Amino acid sequence: MEQINPHALIAIIVAGIGYGIYIGAESLEKRYASHDQISNMPKWLKHIGGALMVVPIAIFVALWAFAKF
């Protein structure tokens, strides 16, 4: 059995946390919409969650590509 690369594991965990934040922001946005309230917090949380989903994986892939070539 192969060992899991710790850097890949950290990137996957951070991306999972970002996904959770993004989904939570979607739910919060729907809750605000149902009560006719306006808030910028769900928008900012979606941006933060989206960045946490994409950036660690992109960094991991970039580091892998630089090490390969």
ABEGO torsion letter per residue (X at the ends): XBBBBAAAAAAAAAAAAAAAAAAAAAAAAAAAAAAGBBBAAAAAAAAAAAAAAAAAAAAAAAAAAAAAX
